[in-house]
Amino acid sequence: MSGYDEHYLKLEGATIDKYIGMSDDSVRAFPIFQSTLKTGEIVFLVACSDPEQNEGGFINILSVDDE
């Protein structure tokens, strides 16, 4: 298991409760979501282009039927 697997496994069973919005109006903005982990902890999910958070990223939303 990689470090990324360990990191992303925390999201199993989580719910996205709310889209907070973009971090700012620039093209490098970060989309931010409020989420509740299965432990009950409330966290923010932030789409970044890399682990160092150099700029925002894009999240593709794909239907399971599209796989």
Number of C-alpha atoms within 10 A of each C-alpha: 5 6 7 9 9 10 9 9 10 12 15 9 10 17 13 15 12 12 13 13 12 16 13 10 8 10 9 15 18 23 20 18 17 17 19 18 16 13 9 9 9 15 13 16 17 19 19 19 14 10 9 7 12 12 15 19 17 12 9 6 6 8 7 6 5 5 5
